[in-house]
Amino acid sequence: MRWLALLWLGWMAVSAWAGHAYSQFGDIKYPPGFTHFAYVQPQAPKGGRIRFPMLGGGFDKLNPFTLKGVEPPGLEGLLFDTLLSRSLDEPATAYGLLARDVTVAADGRSAEFELHPDARFHNGDPVLALDVKHSFDKLSGKESAPQYRMYFSGIAGVTILGDRKLRFDFRDVNRELPLIAGSLPVFSHRWGNGKPLDQLITEVPIGSGPYRLDDFHLGKDIRFKRDPHYWGRELPVNRGFYNFDQISFDAYKDPVAAFEAFKAGEFDFIQVYIAKDWARQYKGGKFNTGELIKREWQHANPVGFQGFLFNTRLPKFADARVRRAVGLALDYEWMNRQIFYQSYTRVRGYFTNSPFEAQGLPTPDEMALLRSIKPAVPEAILTTEVPTPPVTLPPSSLRGNLRLARELLAQAGWQYRDGALRNAQGEAFTIEFLDSAGSMGRVVAPYTQTLAKLGIQASYRVVDPSIYEKRIKDFSFEMISSRTLGQLTPGSELRRYESRYAMVPGSSNLTGVADPVVDALVAQVMQARDRPALTVAVRALDRVLRHGFYDVPHWYSPVHRVAYHAGLFEQPQQTPLYYQPEPWAMSTWWSRATTTP
């Protein structure tokens, strides 16, 4: 077996070097000849099963790449291999999977990939360059969901150079683009027998991943079966992974039903997001006897973002002063004491608790970048400290925050009269908080009471998950709660904030950000030549976005709260630095049950 060989040919004045992996900034942890990642047990036995809940409802399609419908969890990660496989203890490094060799051009504008000769799809066909090109063309075209088109938009095209060799051409010089190309999920050109991608709904995907689809019932459950003949099982990036013979997901409408099913043994593993449930429900009984394990797992994940998002496409949310005023009415300190059991820390911006978080006034490097941006950056962004969420602890107070909120609303043309906050046309200010599970109800209830003191009539509406999904994709909402996972090395995912996606249904620009300054800063992030330059560009972007008050920041937990059935599983001794519990458990844990080959 050949190892992945990367030839870095002096791109951007960096000395030429050759290696076995690709890293955005050259910091590779695992040396040539490595046999497995440090956070797995390479001799882990195969066998048994692990069962997860599918919270919030079921699914109605088997295609994870299209806009309409809801796909089941696990589908993309278990059925589809990518060209490269990322490490979970490095910020921006990937090693060979479908591709055994990759060469980055000297000018950084293209990368060539040579496919592994043993790579096979589940139907027995070899994975060829034409399949990779077919996958890229479909995912970057109009048949796919907008987030895929956005993510791969920096790639101009794919050229087939041989049966197992191809070249990705890049629109710009961007060190992240070889990683983006390497993350392409590859499926067979035979999937669907020529039907458009967006018409593939229940056709079983033809992938090359470690699992096959075993059984499913739309809206109810899905089962994945380990492929004992998986072509890549002995690759270094796969050794110690994918140990369960079966991985399954069963649908539950709400956390209460899921918790009762968990206690009854209907599934094995659950991640808990609600602090109240963790403190009050996950105790006593089987937890005391040791049948059920309750554990908080440490991690080094970037916080990312979570908050209430405004739909700024609506006229009432078009003014940043209005959005800031609505945020001033949320009393986080009271909620943390009374609802969250003091278990959370406030989210401050889009890159909280990371080197990319903007703080205070712009640094000299930030200032120089912001001054160079065209169109001109508003002076207030340059001369005032980056906004932070309001607090109600002394010497601040909720009363003082509401007083400021009234002033901002008045400046924006909203006055209290006839029993409500009204604009010049006499229209009352109302807000509908939309949810699909009902879990945010206890948070929205006190928030609406405080908003009422400003004359704002807020309501909370829970709809079926399928309706919720459609309304989100159509932007037919006023405010929603949303979470975006943080990235160790921010990059192309930040295109979600570009103006061109603000009105594209199904895009991840949920708030409708349409600011040419943001567009220019996202371009600066894409062009960063080293980590210091990237840090400056992302901090500047964070600063500008936070001055826009596009959201009301929520809170985060520094640990993963997980419960599982005792005696069923073993885990590697070392956990990765950057991980999510469910994918980590299904890919690196193993069963104590009788094993299979």
Secondary structure per residue as TSV (DSSP state, phi and psi in degrees):
chain	resnum	aa	ss	phi	psi
A	1	M	-	360.0	135.1
A	2	R	-	-91.2	145.8
A	3	W	-	-87.7	156.6
A	4	L	-	-63.3	126.6
A	5	A	E	-116.1	122.4
A	6	L	E	-107.0	126.1
A	7	L	E	-107.1	110.5
A	8	W	E	-99.4	109.7
A	9	L	-	-105.1	63.2
A	10	G	-	71.2	21.6
A	11	W	G	-60.9	127.4
A	12	M	G	57.6	44.7
A	13	A	G	65.6	18.0
A	14	V	-	-87.7	139.2
A	15	S	-	-59.6	144.7
A	16	A	-	-64.5	141.6
A	17	W	E	-156.8	159.5
A	18	A	E	-126.5	147.1
A	19	G	E	-157.5	-167.3
A	20	H	S	-110.2	3.1
A	21	A	S	-149.1	165.3
A	22	Y	E	-113.0	130.1
A	23	S	E	-129.4	138.3
A	24	Q	S	-59.0	-38.3
A	25	F	S	-124.1	18.8
A	26	G	S	85.1	1.2
A	27	D	-	-94.0	91.8
A	28	I	-	-104.4	130.0
A	29	K	-	-85.3	-45.9
A	30	Y	S	-91.3	125.8
A	31	P	-	-78.0	169.8
A	32	P	T	-56.4	139.3
A	33	G	T	84.9	6.3
A	34	F	-	-62.3	150.3
A	35	T	-	-105.3	-24.4
A	36	H	S	-167.5	163.9
A	37	F	-	-75.8	153.2
A	38	A	T	-69.5	-20.1
A	39	Y	T	-97.1	19.6
A	40	V	S	-124.0	165.7
A	41	Q	-	-104.5	104.9
A	42	P	T	-63.8	-24.7
A	43	Q	T	-97.5	17.9
A	44	A	-	-56.5	132.5
A	45	P	-	-72.2	155.9
A	46	K	-	-100.7	143.2
A	47	G	B	144.3	177.1
A	48	G	-	70.0	-164.9
A	49	R	E	-147.9	163.1
A	50	I	E	-138.6	136.2
A	51	R	E	-121.4	135.8
A	52	F	E	-123.0	157.3
A	53	P	E	-86.1	151.4
A	54	M	E	-112.1	94.0
A	55	L	E	-79.2	149.8
A	56	G	T	85.8	9.3
A	57	G	-	117.3	-174.2
A	58	G	-	-100.5	-145.9
A	59	F	-	-142.4	160.3
A	60	D	-	-133.7	15.6
A	61	K	-	-157.5	164.4
A	62	L	S	-115.2	20.1
A	63	N	-	-118.2	109.2
A	64	P	T	-82.3	0.0
A	65	F	T	-105.6	2.1
A	66	T	S	-114.4	166.5
A	67	L	S	-75.9	-50.1
A	68	K	S	-76.9	142.0
A	69	G	S	89.6	176.4
A	70	V	-	-124.5	124.8
A	71	E	-	-91.7	159.0
A	72	P	-	-77.0	156.4
A	73	P	T	-67.0	154.7
A	74	G	T	84.6	-16.6
A	75	L	H	-61.6	-52.0
A	76	E	H	-67.8	-43.0
A	77	G	H	-71.3	-30.1
A	78	L	H	-92.2	-28.9
A	79	L	H	-98.7	-22.5
A	80	F	-	-119.0	124.2
A	81	D	-	-81.6	158.2
A	82	T	B	-115.5	170.7
A	83	L	S	-66.2	-42.7
A	84	L	E	-123.0	159.0
A	85	S	E	-122.2	124.1
A	86	R	E	-79.3	148.4
A	87	S	-	-86.2	146.2
A	88	L	T	-93.1	5.3
A	89	D	T	-126.7	24.7
A	90	E	S	-137.9	148.2
A	91	P	S	-75.8	-31.1
A	92	A	S	-158.0	57.9
A	93	T	E	-133.3	141.3
A	94	A	E	-137.2	149.4
A	95	Y	E	-122.0	164.9
A	96	G	E	-67.8	137.1
A	97	L	S	-128.1	-95.8
A	98	L	S	-63.4	-33.6
A	99	A	E	-94.0	131.0
A	100	R	E	-98.9	-16.3
A	101	D	E	-140.7	143.0
A	102	V	E	-142.4	137.5
A	103	T	E	-126.1	123.5
A	104	V	E	-93.3	130.5
A	105	A	-	-62.8	156.0
A	106	A	T	-60.9	-33.0
A	107	D	T	-90.3	1.5
A	108	G	S	72.9	11.1
A	109	R	S	-100.0	5.7
A	110	S	E	-162.1	163.1
A	111	A	E	-144.7	135.0
A	112	E	E	-103.7	137.8
A	113	F	E	-120.9	134.6
A	114	E	E	-110.5	124.9
A	115	L	E	-79.6	150.2
A	116	H	-	-68.1	131.4
A	117	P	T	-66.1	-20.2
A	118	D	T	-88.0	-8.2
A	119	A	-	-63.1	129.7
A	120	R	B	-135.7	145.1
A	121	F	-	-80.1	168.8
A	122	H	T	-65.0	-22.1
A	123	N	T	-87.1	4.1
A	124	G	S	95.5	-13.1
A	125	D	-	-68.5	147.0
A	126	P	B	-70.8	150.2
A	127	V	-	-82.7	116.1
A	128	L	-	-116.8	167.6
A	129	A	H	-59.1	-33.8
A	130	L	H	-65.6	-29.8
A	131	D	H	-70.8	-39.4
A	132	V	H	-64.4	-46.7
A	133	K	H	-61.5	-43.1
A	134	H	H	-59.4	-44.4
A	135	S	H	-62.5	-45.3
A	136	F	H	-63.4	-46.9
A	137	D	H	-59.1	-40.0
A	138	K	H	-70.4	-44.1
A	139	L	H	-75.4	-22.2
A	140	S	T	-97.1	0.8
A	141	G	S	-100.5	-176.9
A	142	K	T	-74.2	-10.7
A	143	E	T	-79.3	-15.0
A	144	S	S	-96.0	169.6
A	145	A	-	-66.1	147.1
A	146	P	H	-57.3	-31.5
A	147	Q	H	-65.0	-30.4
A	148	Y	H	-72.2	-43.4
A	149	R	H	-60.2	-39.4
A	150	M	H	-65.2	-46.8
A	151	Y	H	-63.3	-39.2
A	152	F	T	-96.1	12.1
A	153	S	T	-67.6	-19.3
A	154	G	T	-77.4	-7.3
A	155	I	E	-98.6	121.0
A	156	A	E	-75.2	-32.6
A	157	G	E	172.9	173.9
A	158	V	E	-124.6	132.3
A	159	T	E	-116.9	128.3
A	160	I	E	-79.9	125.7
A	161	L	E	-106.8	-10.4
A	162	G	E	177.7	177.6
A	163	D	T	-55.6	-37.9
A	164	R	T	-125.9	27.7
A	165	K	E	-139.4	138.6
A	166	L	E	-154.0	163.9
A	167	R	E	-127.6	132.5
A	168	F	E	-96.6	125.0
A	169	D	E	-101.8	135.2
A	170	F	E	-105.1	146.0
A	171	R	S	-72.3	-33.0
A	172	D	S	-137.4	169.6
A	173	V	-	-83.6	112.5
A	174	N	-	-149.7	116.3
A	175	R	T	-61.9	-21.2
A	176	E	T	-78.5	-22.6
A	177	L	H	-60.2	-37.8
A	178	P	H	-60.3	-34.3
A	179	L	H	-67.8	-39.8
A	180	I	H	-64.5	-44.7
A	181	A	H	-59.9	-40.8
A	182	G	H	-67.5	-20.2
A	183	S	T	-89.4	3.2
A	184	L	-	-61.7	119.7
A	185	P	B	-72.5	129.5
A	186	V	-	-107.3	128.7
A	187	F	-	-128.7	160.1
A	188	S	-	-69.0	142.8
A	189	H	T	-67.6	-12.1
A	190	R	T	-84.1	-11.8
A	191	W	T	-61.9	118.4
A	192	G	T	87.3	-3.3
A	193	N	T	51.7	45.6
A	194	G	T	92.6	-5.0
A	195	K	-	-68.7	148.8
A	196	P	-	-57.5	148.0
A	197	L	G	-57.2	-40.0
A	198	D	G	-76.1	0.0
A	199	Q	G	-104.6	0.4
A	200	L	-	-87.2	111.6
A	201	I	S	-116.4	-61.4
A	202	T	S	-112.3	5.5
A	203	E	S	-66.2	126.5
A	204	V	-	-64.1	125.3
A	205	P	-	-62.1	149.6
A	206	I	-	-107.8	96.1
A	207	G	-	-113.7	-170.6
A	208	S	-	-128.7	16.9
A	209	G	S	-76.3	-178.9
A	210	P	S	-73.3	-12.9
A	211	Y	E	-125.9	154.4
A	212	R	E	-113.9	157.3
A	213	L	E	-73.9	123.8
A	214	D	E	-95.6	-51.9
A	215	D	E	-160.0	152.4
A	216	F	E	-158.2	155.8
A	217	H	E	-135.3	113.6
A	218	L	T	-52.0	132.0
A	219	G	T	80.9	-4.6
A	220	K	T	-124.7	-61.6
A	221	D	E	-157.2	164.2
A	222	I	E	-149.8	143.8
A	223	R	E	-126.3	133.5
A	224	F	E	-113.2	138.3
A	225	K	E	-115.6	129.1
A	226	R	E	-62.8	135.4
A	227	D	-	-88.1	107.6
A	228	P	T	-66.5	-14.9
A	229	H	T	-107.5	19.9
A	230	Y	-	-51.6	127.2
A	231	W	T	-61.6	-32.3
A	232	G	T	-101.6	18.9
A	233	R	T	-66.2	-23.3
A	234	E	T	-99.7	2.6
A	235	L	S	-66.9	148.7
A	236	P	T	-56.1	-35.1
A	237	V	T	-74.3	-9.9
A	238	N	T	-114.9	-11.6
A	239	R	T	-66.1	125.6
A	240	G	T	90.8	-3.8
A	241	F	-	-99.3	164.8
A	242	Y	-	55.2	64.7
A	243	N	-	-97.6	-18.8
A	244	F	-	-83.7	138.1
A	245	D	S	-68.0	-32.4
A	246	Q	E	-138.4	137.5
A	247	I	E	-124.8	129.1
A	248	S	E	-134.9	155.9
A	249	F	E	-133.1	131.8
A	250	D	E	-121.2	138.4
A	251	A	E	-80.8	137.5
A	252	Y	E	-135.4	137.4
A	253	K	S	-69.8	-35.7
A	254	D	S	-148.5	165.4
A	255	P	H	-62.4	-29.9
A	256	V	H	-64.7	-49.2
A	257	A	H	-62.1	-39.2
A	258	A	H	-65.2	-40.2
A	259	F	H	-64.7	-42.9
A	260	E	H	-64.0	-39.1
A	261	A	H	-66.6	-36.4
A	262	F	H	-63.1	-46.8
A	263	K	H	-62.5	-33.3
A	264	A	T	-80.1	-2.8
A	265	G	T	84.4	19.5
A	266	E	S	-78.7	-19.6
A	267	F	-	-149.8	172.7
A	268	D	S	-109.8	-23.5
A	269	F	E	-145.7	135.8
A	270	I	E	-147.8	139.0
A	271	Q	E	-98.6	133.6
A	272	V	-	-106.8	126.8
A	273	Y	-	-104.8	-17.5
A	274	I	-	-99.9	118.2
A	275	A	H	-60.6	-38.7
A	276	K	H	-61.9	-45.5
A	277	D	H	-62.2	-43.0
A	278	W	H	-61.4	-40.4
A	279	A	H	-79.1	-34.9
A	280	R	H	-107.3	-28.7
A	281	Q	T	-98.7	-38.6
A	282	Y	S	-84.6	66.8
A	283	K	-	-162.4	167.4
A	284	G	S	71.3	179.0
A	285	G	T	51.1	-121.9
A	286	K	H	-68.2	-20.0
A	287	F	H	-72.3	-36.2
A	288	N	H	-69.6	-36.1
A	289	T	H	-80.6	-11.5
A	290	G	T	91.4	0.4
A	291	E	S	-65.3	-34.9
A	292	L	E	-115.7	135.9
A	293	I	E	-103.4	132.0
A	294	K	E	-117.2	121.1
A	295	R	E	-144.7	144.0
A	296	E	E	-106.2	117.4
A	297	W	E	-98.3	128.4
A	298	Q	E	-74.3	153.8
A	299	H	-	-154.6	167.9
A	300	A	-	-117.1	23.7
A	301	N	-	-62.7	141.8
A	302	P	-	-63.2	146.5
A	303	V	-	-64.5	-39.5
A	304	G	-	74.6	-150.2
A	305	F	E	-136.8	142.0
A	306	Q	E	-144.3	137.3
A	307	G	E	179.4	177.8
A	308	F	E	-83.1	124.6
A	309	L	E	-99.4	136.6
A	310	F	E	-86.4	143.5
A	311	N	-	-91.6	94.0
A	312	T	T	-73.5	-1.8
A	313	R	T	-70.8	-20.2
A	314	L	S	-81.0	135.8
A	315	P	G	-54.7	-36.1
A	316	K	G	-70.5	-18.7
A	317	F	G	-107.5	11.5
A	318	A	-	-74.1	-23.3
A	319	D	S	-94.7	125.1
A	320	A	H	-61.9	-28.0
A	321	R	H	-65.7	-36.6
A	322	V	H	-65.8	-45.3
A	323	R	H	-63.1	-40.4
A	324	R	H	-64.1	-40.1
A	325	A	H	-62.9	-42.2
A	326	V	H	-62.6	-38.8
A	327	G	H	-66.4	-31.4
A	328	L	H	-66.1	-18.6
A	329	A	T	-84.9	-6.0
A	330	L	-	-89.0	121.4
A	331	D	-	-97.4	85.3
A	332	Y	H	-65.1	-40.9
A	333	E	H	-60.8	-40.5
A	334	W	H	-64.5	-44.7
A	335	M	H	-61.9	-40.4
A	336	N	H	-64.8	-35.4
A	337	R	H	-74.9	-46.7
A	338	Q	H	-91.5	-24.4
A	339	I	T	-118.2	-37.7
A	340	F	S	-99.7	2.0
A	341	Y	T	57.8	34.9
A	342	Q	T	54.1	33.9
A	343	S	-	-102.1	1.2
A	344	Y	-	-121.6	162.5
A	345	T	E	-122.0	144.2
A	346	R	E	-72.1	135.7
A	347	V	-	-72.2	133.2
A	348	R	-	-102.7	-31.3
A	349	G	S	-163.8	-149.7
A	350	Y	S	-90.8	-11.7
A	351	F	S	-137.7	42.8
A	352	T	T	-55.2	138.7
A	353	N	T	60.1	38.7
A	354	S	S	-140.7	165.3
A	355	P	T	-63.8	-12.4
A	356	F	T	-95.0	3.8
A	357	E	-	-79.7	128.6
A	358	A	-	-72.7	142.1
A	359	Q	-	-141.0	142.7
A	360	G	S	55.2	-143.6
A	361	L	S	-79.5	159.0
A	362	P	-	-59.5	138.4
A	363	T	-	-69.8	165.1
A	364	P	H	-54.8	-40.5
A	365	D	H	-66.3	-42.3
A	366	E	H	-61.7	-44.9
A	367	M	H	-59.6	-43.6
A	368	A	H	-61.7	-42.5
A	369	L	H	-65.3	-47.3
A	370	L	H	-63.3	-36.3
A	371	R	H	-67.6	-26.1
A	372	S	H	-84.1	-11.4
A	373	I	-	-71.9	137.5
A	374	K	S	-121.0	128.3
A	375	P	S	-69.5	170.9
A	376	A	-	-63.7	140.7
A	377	V	-	-77.6	134.2
A	378	P	-	-52.9	139.3
A	379	E	H	-60.2	-33.2
A	380	A	H	-60.3	-32.8
A	381	I	H	-68.7	-32.2
A	382	L	H	-81.3	-27.5
A	383	T	H	-111.1	-6.6
A	384	T	S	-119.3	155.8
A	385	E	-	-67.4	152.2
A	386	V	-	-61.4	135.2
A	387	P	-	-61.6	141.1
A	388	T	-	-123.4	154.3
A	389	P	-	-58.2	144.8
A	390	P	-	-66.8	154.2
A	391	V	-	-122.5	160.6
A	392	T	-	-119.2	9.9
A	393	L	S	-80.7	146.2
A	394	P	T	-56.0	141.0
A	395	P	T	-83.7	-2.0
A	396	S	-	-78.2	168.7
A	397	S	-	-159.6	158.1
A	398	L	H	-61.6	-38.7
A	399	R	H	-58.9	-45.4
A	400	G	H	-64.7	-38.6
A	401	N	H	-63.5	-41.3
A	402	L	H	-68.4	-34.2
A	403	R	H	-62.8	-44.0
A	404	L	H	-64.6	-39.3
A	405	A	H	-60.3	-41.3
A	406	R	H	-61.6	-41.0
A	407	E	H	-63.1	-43.6
A	408	L	H	-64.9	-42.1
A	409	L	H	-64.6	-39.3
A	410	A	H	-64.2	-41.4
A	411	Q	H	-60.8	-31.9
A	412	A	T	-87.2	2.8
A	413	G	T	95.6	16.8
A	414	W	-	-109.9	123.2
A	415	Q	E	-127.4	148.5
A	416	Y	E	-84.9	120.7
A	417	R	E	-159.6	152.9
A	418	D	T	52.9	39.9
A	419	G	T	79.7	10.7
A	420	A	E	-157.3	162.6
A	421	L	E	-80.1	124.0
A	422	R	E	-131.9	152.1
A	423	N	-	-89.5	-174.1
A	424	A	T	-63.8	-24.3
A	425	Q	T	-86.0	-1.8
A	426	G	-	86.2	6.1
A	427	E	-	-76.8	132.5
A	428	A	B	-75.0	147.0
A	429	F	-	-85.8	114.6
A	430	T	E	-125.2	153.9
A	431	I	E	-135.7	132.3
A	432	E	E	-109.5	118.8
A	433	F	E	-88.8	120.9
A	434	L	E	-101.6	137.1
A	435	D	E	-144.0	160.5
A	436	S	S	-115.8	-13.4
A	437	A	S	-121.3	-20.6
A	438	G	S	89.1	-2.1
A	439	S	T	-71.4	-20.5
A	440	M	T	-90.0	1.3
A	441	G	H	-59.5	-41.5
A	442	R	H	-72.4	-16.8
A	443	V	H	-86.3	-42.7
A	444	V	H	-68.4	-33.6
A	445	A	H	-56.3	-54.8
A	446	P	H	-67.8	-28.7
A	447	Y	H	-64.8	-43.1
A	448	T	H	-64.3	-33.9
A	449	Q	H	-64.6	-39.2
A	450	T	H	-72.0	-39.9
A	451	L	H	-60.9	-32.3
A	452	A	H	-62.1	-28.0
A	453	K	T	-67.5	-20.2
A	454	L	T	-92.1	-2.5
A	455	G	T	88.0	10.4
A	456	I	-	-93.8	124.5
A	457	Q	E	-93.0	108.4
A	458	A	E	-106.8	145.8
A	459	S	E	-132.6	161.3
A	460	Y	E	-125.2	123.3
A	461	R	E	-125.1	126.9
A	462	V	E	-105.9	126.4
A	463	V	-	-124.0	166.3
A	464	D	-	-60.0	142.8
A	465	P	H	-53.3	-36.4
A	466	S	H	-68.5	-38.0
A	467	I	H	-68.1	-42.0
A	468	Y	H	-58.9	-46.6
A	469	E	H	-59.2	-42.3
A	470	K	H	-66.9	-41.9
A	471	R	H	-66.6	-34.6
A	472	I	H	-66.3	-46.4
A	473	K	H	-66.4	-29.5
A	474	D	T	-90.4	-1.6
A	475	F	T	60.7	30.1
A	476	S	-	-97.4	63.5
A	477	F	-	-146.0	166.4
A	478	E	S	-105.9	-57.0
A	479	M	E	-138.0	141.0
A	480	I	E	-136.1	162.6
A	481	S	E	-96.9	131.1
A	482	S	E	-142.1	149.9
A	483	R	E	-128.5	134.8
A	484	T	E	-121.3	123.6
A	485	L	-	-66.8	141.6
A	486	G	-	-75.6	156.6
A	487	Q	-	-115.8	139.0
A	488	L	S	-66.3	-35.7
A	489	T	S	-129.2	93.3
A	490	P	-	-56.2	143.3
A	491	G	-	-163.4	-122.3
A	492	S	G	-63.1	-23.6
A	493	E	G	-63.5	-19.2
A	494	L	G	-73.6	-8.5
A	495	R	G	-61.7	-15.9
A	496	R	G	-57.2	-24.4
A	497	Y	G	-89.5	1.6
A	498	E	S	-73.1	146.5
A	499	S	G	-58.1	-35.3
A	500	R	G	-64.3	-17.1
A	501	Y	G	-100.2	-1.0
A	502	A	T	-62.9	-32.5
A	503	M	T	-113.9	14.2
A	504	V	S	-90.9	110.4
A	505	P	T	-54.4	134.9
A	506	G	T	88.0	-6.3
A	507	S	-	-73.1	164.3
A	508	S	S	-91.6	9.4
A	509	N	-	-82.8	69.8
A	510	L	T	-66.8	-37.1
A	511	T	T	-77.0	-17.5
A	512	G	-	84.2	32.7
A	513	V	-	-59.4	126.8
A	514	A	-	-143.1	78.4
A	515	D	-	-131.4	118.9
A	516	P	H	-61.6	-26.2
A	517	V	H	-67.6	-41.8
A	518	V	H	-61.9	-43.3
A	519	D	H	-56.8	-44.4
A	520	A	H	-66.2	-37.5
A	521	L	H	-72.5	-36.5
A	522	V	H	-60.7	-40.5
A	523	A	H	-62.2	-37.3
A	524	Q	H	-65.1	-38.5
A	525	V	H	-60.8	-43.9
A	526	M	H	-63.7	-29.9
A	527	Q	H	-94.5	0.7
A	528	A	-	-57.6	131.4
A	529	R	-	-93.7	-16.6
A	530	D	S	-153.2	174.0
A	531	R	H	-65.4	-39.3
A	532	P	H	-59.3	-42.5
A	533	A	H	-65.3	-39.1
A	534	L	H	-62.2	-43.1
A	535	T	H	-60.1	-45.6
A	536	V	H	-62.0	-44.7
A	537	A	H	-65.6	-41.8
A	538	V	H	-70.0	-39.3
A	539	R	H	-61.0	-41.2
A	540	A	H	-64.0	-40.7
A	541	L	H	-63.3	-45.2
A	542	D	H	-56.1	-44.4
A	543	R	H	-60.6	-47.8
A	544	V	H	-66.5	-43.2
A	545	L	H	-62.8	-40.9
A	546	R	H	-68.7	-31.4
A	547	H	H	-69.0	-16.8
A	548	G	T	-83.3	-14.7
A	549	F	T	49.0	53.8
A	550	Y	-	-81.3	-2.1
A	551	D	E	-158.8	169.9
A	552	V	E	-112.8	105.1
A	553	P	E	-59.2	143.5
A	554	H	-	-94.2	-125.8
A	555	W	E	-153.2	167.4
A	556	Y	E	-146.5	160.7
A	557	S	-	-110.9	136.8
A	558	P	S	-79.7	1.8
A	559	V	E	-131.7	159.0
A	560	H	E	-92.2	125.7
A	561	R	E	-95.4	115.8
A	562	V	E	-133.2	140.6
A	563	A	E	-128.9	143.9
A	564	Y	E	-155.3	164.8
A	565	H	E	-78.7	130.3
A	566	A	T	-71.6	155.0
A	567	G	T	79.3	-2.4
A	568	L	S	-97.3	-29.4
A	569	F	E	-131.2	160.0
A	570	E	E	-122.8	152.5
A	571	Q	-	-125.5	154.0
A	572	P	-	-59.9	152.7
A	573	Q	S	-65.2	-31.5
A	574	Q	S	-110.0	131.0
A	575	T	-	-92.1	150.0
A	576	P	-	-69.9	165.1
A	577	L	S	-73.1	-40.6
A	578	Y	S	-124.5	110.4
A	579	Y	-	-160.9	160.6
A	580	Q	-	-111.3	138.2
A	581	P	H	-56.8	-46.1
A	582	E	H	-65.0	-52.7
A	583	P	H	-61.6	-35.9
A	584	W	H	-62.9	-46.2
A	585	A	H	-65.1	-45.1
A	586	M	H	-70.3	-21.2
A	587	S	H	-101.0	-25.3
A	588	T	H	-123.1	-16.0
A	589	W	-	-75.7	170.1
A	590	W	E	-146.6	163.6
A	591	S	E	-91.8	147.9
A	592	R	S	-84.1	-2.9
A	593	A	S	-72.5	173.7
A	594	T	-	-57.4	134.7
A	595	T	B	-94.0	161.2
A	596	T	-	-120.8	164.2
A	597	P	-	-61.3	360.0
